[in-house]
Structure formats: structure tokens, C-alpha cells
Amino acid sequence: MATISTNNRFLHDELVQCAKTLTGKMPGPLSVCFFVNSGSEANDLALRLARNYTKRQDMITLDHAYHGHLTSVMEISPYKFNQPGGDPKPDYVHVAPCPDVYGGKYRDSDYPNADMAEIYTKPIRDICDQLKAQGKGLAGFIAESLQSCGGQIIPPEGYFKAAYDIVRNAGGVCIADEVQVGFGRVGTHYWAFETQGVVPDIVCVAKPMGNGHPVGAVVTTPEIAEAFYNTGVAYFNTYGGNPVSCAIANAVMRVIDEEGLQENARVVGDYLLQQCRQFKYEFDIIGDVRGLGLFVGLELVKNRETREPDTTAAHWIVNRMKQVHQILVSSDGPNANVIKLKPPMCFSQKNADEFLLAFRECLSFLEKQRDGDHLPASNAVNSNSTTANGESMASKAQIFERQERLIKSV
């Protein structure tokens, strides 16, 4: 660190190796790499590549999508611009429904014998037809391969194949945002888009690439990269692809391979998903359990028939898991009623069992409340026991006595 240059104007072996390793894990056409510092930067560059290549501006994104915090990517992030105080959606951004077959616009319960992929891609086709009728063209379609902020969404089989076909027939390019789900997390594949049998034109990666260090990349085809180069406006990023970041990314990819973390994600993820699905038979509050590898979501509902979201219960469980069990989980989705699990890829079956035991306690406690057995929080935990940090549980019981009063008819 004392002698190395951290500016990417000068080539370094770590940079070259990182580009080779990363592109080597991509499908054949994806062979040109641009380095950045974050997922936001990656998605911003992807938009530039798509718009330059097609000479068009209009983009299709999915409802509830989140692609970063820069102005350009907030424009394609309904998760942000639909919030109070969010800027209005630009006319050149078009929103298609999130392919959520459980709680989305089109539910599998309403279309029991239908092709949900076809139903959810029809709005994409309609947008393309409208643009054509207006004398416009499509620059591209950007989507998280598995939508996380939208509620741990697993698209129906065939969704991306159909969507990509529609977009490409309209002259657009397809961008896969793998920032949250790439690098083996889904277990069966290194990239989540591979689970749908598609090859994007542009792939954006970041978060897990540095295991906490700021590093990211955009991988694309030679044709798209050459068109970008031919503009004469050179792409430069002072710290994107600096030797330190590339060395860290190289180490991360090496550890994923050498320690079999992708296979671990598959094995432990399958176990976790199977055990979580058992909760559906015990607790009516569990409406749906879905996931791939170590990407799991549990959707909480007030009523399984109506699938009405139970946001209050999700918030309560998140707090109880943290304060009583010292386990960090979070909730998300448009109604914040989906408990999302994205643990480190070294997550073991023992870790999974610890989570399952704690989560069961939370569900059992809620079930007793719903049955009218309003047990005081002090009965839920031993006041003489201590937390992992050696703290008394008595104070935590008092906290939950106050919290339980705030729960509205849970």
C-alpha cells in the first residue's frame, strides 16, 4: 500500500488478472470489462453504454426496482422515485410490473392455469409497441436478476427469456443488475441470470465482489464496448479498477472457488428454504416462502386467502430477532412485509439452525398473541439469562412489553 499506485491510469497485474477472472466467469459474448467503485456507478455506466449503442434514450425498468443512488439510476428506480418526496418519473422511463406471482399485480391464484411469464411480459411488449407507434425506439431493459428490495422476488420460469426476446426485437439491449445476487449466491449458478437460461448484453456487479470493499464492474460485449470507444469520449474512473481494489476482488473470487462457497450456498440454501417452508404448516402468518440458494424471502400475511400484507408483524419480528436473539434480519417489499435473508456465503447449517430456532420463537409468540393468550414478554425470555454480549435479558423483556402494546391486533 505504501508504494503502489491506486490510480488506474497505469496498468497493473492485479487489474489484468481481475478482468480475466471476471470475464472468464461470464457467458462467451460478455468479454469486455469496465471497473467502477459501486453498484450505482456500474448501473450508471450500463445506461450510458445502452444509450450510446442504440442511439436511443427510452428505458424499461420494473416496478419496485432499485438500481442505485445516482440521479441517472434513481430515474429507473421506482423503489426510490415512488417514495414521498421522490422526483417525478421522466417520460423516457417506462415501468413494467414486477414479476411477483404471489403478491404482485398478477397473482398465480387468479391465473391458476396460465403462463405467468407470458402474463408478466405482455406489458413489456405493450411498451415497445407504444414507443414504435410514437416513432421512438427502445434503448434497453434493466432488471435485477432477482429483485431484492422488491421483496425477494423469484421471477416465473421463462420470464427473462421472453422479456429479452421482446426487447431485442424492439432494438433494445438487455441489462442484468447482479449487484446484490451475483458471485454464486444462488448456488446452482455463479450468476442469477443463468437460472433463467439467458445471456444479457450488459452485466453489472458490485457488492459481493469486494466483500465489503468498494469495487464493481460492468461486463459487456465487444460490439457495445467498441461503439462506446468510438464516441471519442474516453471513460475514466480514478479509483475504478485500482490495483488494491482488484487485488481484493481477485482474493474474493479465489476464496469463493477454493472454499466451495457457491456449493455451500446451494446446500445450505436448500436446507434453509426447506425448513422455512415447514413454517407454513405451523403458522398461518407465513403466506409464502421463496428463494434460490442463500437468497430467501418469507412473506407475512394477515390472511392467506386475501394475501393481505402483515407489515406490523414483520417490523416486530425484525426488532425481536435483533434485541432478543442478536440476529440481524430485515424486511422489504412494497409493503415491508417480507423478511429477507441474504446471509454471508459462508453461512453454515449450524447458523441456519440457530436462525430457525430464533425465528420459530418469534412466530410462536405472535401466534399466542393472535389466539388471545397475551403472555408478558418476560415469559418469553428468561430474565436471568444473558445475551451473546453478556447483557441481561431483563431489560430486553421490558422493551418488548412496550413494543407489544404498540402492535395493533396482531
N, C-alpha and C positions, 0 to 999 in steps of 0.2 A: 504493500500500500504506500510506503514511503517513496518509492521510486517509480511506480507505474503511472502511466498517463491515463486519466479517466475521461479523456475526450475521445470521441470516436472518429476524429479526423485521421487517426493513424491506425492502420490495421494491426491486429494482434492475434496470436494463435488461438486464444480463447474465443474470440469473436467468430473466426472461421469455423472452429470446431462446433460452436453452438449452432451456427447456421446449418452446418452439415447434419448434425444430430437431429435438429428440429425438423428440417425438411425431409430427412430420412424417415421420419415417423408419419409423414403425410402421404396421401394417395399421390400417384405419379405426377399428374399435371401441376400440383402445388409444389413448386420448386424454387421460388424466389422469396427471400426473407427480408423484411424491414424491421429493425429493432426500435422499440419505444420504451417508455417507463411505466405505463399503466394501461389498464383496460380502456379507460376513457380515450387516451391517446391512440390506442390501437383502432378503436371504432371510428374515431375522427378521421384517421388516415384511410380506413376502409371506404368511408364515404367519398373522400377525395379520389381514390382510385376508381371507384364505380362511376362517379360522375364524369371524370375525365375520359374514361374508356368509352362510355356510351354517348358522351356529349349531351347528356340529359340531367335533369335535376330531381324529378319526382321519385320518391322512395315509398315503399310499402313497409310498414312495421306492424307488430302485433299489439293488441290491447294488453295493458299491464306490463309491457316490456320495460326493462331498464338497461340502458347501454352506456351510462356514464354521466359525468357532471359538467363537461364542457358544453358550451352553448350549442354547438353543432349536434351533439349526441343527445342533449336534453330535448331537442326538437323531435327526435324519433323515439322518445321515452315517455309513453303515456303514464307510466308509474310516477313520473315527475310532473309533467305539464298538466295532468288532470287533478293535481292537488290544489287546495286553496292557495291562491297567490301565484300559481303557475302561469307562465306566459301562454297565450293562445297558440294552438297548433297552426303551423304555417300551411298555406294552401297546397304546397308541394309535398306534404307528408300525408299519407293515406293509411288509415288504421284498419286492419282486418281483425276479426275476433281471435282471441287466444284459444287454441285448440284444447280447451278444458272440457272433457266429456262428462265430468261429474257435476261440476257446479257452474259451468260456463253458459254461453248464450244458447248453445245447442247441446242438450243432455242426452246421454245414451238411454236414459229411462223414457224419454219422449220419442226416441227413434230406435226401438229395440232391434229391428232387423235391417237397419240402414248402414251404409258405409260412412262412418263418421269422418273419415279422411276426405271423402268427396264433399260432404256437407260443409266441412270447415274450410275447404279450399275454394268453394264456389265464390265467396266474397272477394278472394284474390283475383279470380277470373273476371268478376264484375268490375273491379277497379281498373284492371288492364283494358277492358272493353270501353269503359268510360273515358279513359285517357286517349284511346285511339279515336273515339268519336269526337273528342275535343281537339284533335290534331296534335296531341302530345305523345311523348313516348315515356317509357319507364326506365329509370336509371338502375334500380335494383330493389331487392328484397332482403331485409336484415332480420334475423331472428336468433334468439338464444336456442341452442340445440335442445336444451331442457330449460324451461322457464322457471327461475328460482323465486324472484321477488313476486312473481305472479301466482305463487302457491305450489311450488314443486310439481310442475305440470309435465306429464309424460304424454307427448302427442300420440294420437292413434296411429296404428301401423299404416304406412304408406302415405302419411301426411306430407312429409317433406319431398318425397319423390313427385307427388302430384303438384305441390306448390312450385318446386323448381322447374318442372316442365312448363307450367303456365308462365312463369316469369321469363324463362329463356325464350319461349315462343313470342313473348312480347318485346324481346330485345334487351331485357334487363340482366343483371348479374346477381348471383346469389351469395350472400354473406352469412357465414356461420359465426356467431358470437359464442366462443368456447371459454370465455374468461372465467366463469365460475365452475364449469363442469368438465374441462379438459384434463389431459395428463393421466388417464387411467381410472378416474373416479368411478366411472360407470361399470368397471370390472370386466365386462365382456370385450370391450374395445378401448383403445387408447383415447379416441375422440368420440364424443357423444353423437355427433352427426353420423358416424359409421353404423350406429344401431339402426338407422333408417335406410341404410344402403345407398346413400347419396354422396356425391363429391361436390362441395361448394366451389365457387370461383375465388373466394377470398375467405380466409380463416383468421380470426382474432383471438389471441391468447394473452394471458397475463397472470393473475393472482397466484395460482399454484406453481407457476414457472419459477418463481423466486423463493417460494416457501416463506414469505414474509418480507422479502427484499423487493424493492420496486424495479420490476423488469417485465417487459412484454414484447410481443411481436405481431406482425401481420405477415401472413404467408399467402402468396397468390401465384398466378400462372405467369409464364414468361411474356405472353401476349399483353396482359394487363400491365405488367411492370414496364414493358418496353414503351407502351403508349404513354405511361406516366413520365418516363425518362425523356421521351421525345418532346415533351412540352417545353423543355429548356429551363424549367423552374426546378432546380435541384432540391431534393428532400434532405433536410439536415436536422438532426436532433442531438444536441450537445452531449447528453448523457445516455441517449438511447443506444444500446449496444456497446457501452463502455466495457473494458476488459474485466473489471470487478464484477459487474452485473452478469456478464457472460460466464465468468468462472462459476458464479453461484448457480446460474441456470444449468450449466453443464453438470455440476455436482448433484442438483436436484434430479435431473433426468437419469443420471447414473444410479442414484440410490433407488429410484422407482424401479429400475430394471434389476439391479443386483439384489435388492431385498424383496423382490416379488410383490411390490405394493399394489400393482394392478390386480394380480390374482387374489391378494388379500382383500381388496375392495369387493371382488366378486363373491368370495366365500363368506366373509363376514357380513357383507351387504345382504346376501341371500338369506342368511340366518336371521339378521335383524329384521328384514322385511317379513319373513315368515312368522316370527314371533310377534311382531306388531300386528299382523293380520289376525292373530288369535284374539287380540283385544276386542275385535269386532263382535265376537261371540259372547263376550262377557260384559261389555259396556256399550249401552245404546248411544252414548255421546260420540263414539267413533263412527263417522259416516263413511269415510274412505281411507284406505291405506295404499299408497302407490310409491314406486321408486325403481331405481336401477342402481345396483352397486351401493356405494355409500352416498346416495342421494335419495333421501326418503322423506315423504310428507304424510302427516296424519291430519285429516280434515275433521274438525269437531263441529257437530251439528246439534241443534235443539230437537230436531225431528227428522228421522231418517226418510220418511215419506216425502216431506216437502224439501228436505235438504237445507233447511234454514240454518245459516251460519251461527255458531256459538262463539262470538268474539270475546265475550266476558270470560268464559271458561278458559279459552286459550291464553288470555292475558294472565289469569290466575295461576294456571299451571306453569307458565314461564317463570313467574315470580317464585312459586313454591319450589320448583326444581332448583332454582338458584339459592334461595335463602335457607331451605331445609336440607336439600341433598347436595348442595355445592356442585350442581351440574348446569352448565350453560346451554340452553336451547333458545330458540326464538320463534316468533310467529310471523307469518306474512300472508300474502294473497290479498286480493281486493277487499276482503272483509277481515283480514288479520286473524283468521280462524284456523290457519294451517300451521301445525307445529312442524318446523323444518329441521331436518337432521342432515348435516354435512360435516361429519367429524373428520379429523385428520386421517390420512390413508393408512396410517399405522394402527388404527383403531382395531382392537382385538375382540375376540368373542367374550373374553372376561370383561372388557369395557362395555360391550353390548349388554351383557347380563346385569352389570351394575346400573346401566341406564334403564333397562326394562323393569328391574325391581323398583327403582325410584318412581318411574312413570306409572307403574301399577298402583303404587301407594297413592299417588295424586288422583288417579281415576277412581279408585275405591273411595277415597274421601269425598269426592264430588258426588259419587253415586249415593252415598249415605245421606248427603245433604238433600239430594233430589227426592229421596224416599222419606224425607221429613225427620230423619234422625240427625238433628243438628248437634253433633258432638263438638265440644270445645276443642280448639286447636291443641291444647295441652294434652288431650287424649291421643292425638295423632303422633306425637313425638314424646320420647322420654325426657322429662325435664332435667334428669340427672346426666343425660348423655352429652357428648361433646361433638362438635363438627370436626372436619378434617384439619382445621386450623386450631383445634383445641378450645374453641369458643363454646360457651354454654348454650344449650338449645332452648333454655327457658325464655330468653329474650326473643328468640325466633317464634316461639309459640305465641307470645304476646303480640308480635307483629301480625301473625295470621289471624288472631282473634279480631284485630281491627280490620284486616282485609276481608274476612268472611262477612262482616257486617255490610260491606260495600257491594257484595255480589248480589245481583238482582235476580231473585228467584232462580238460582242455578239448578 
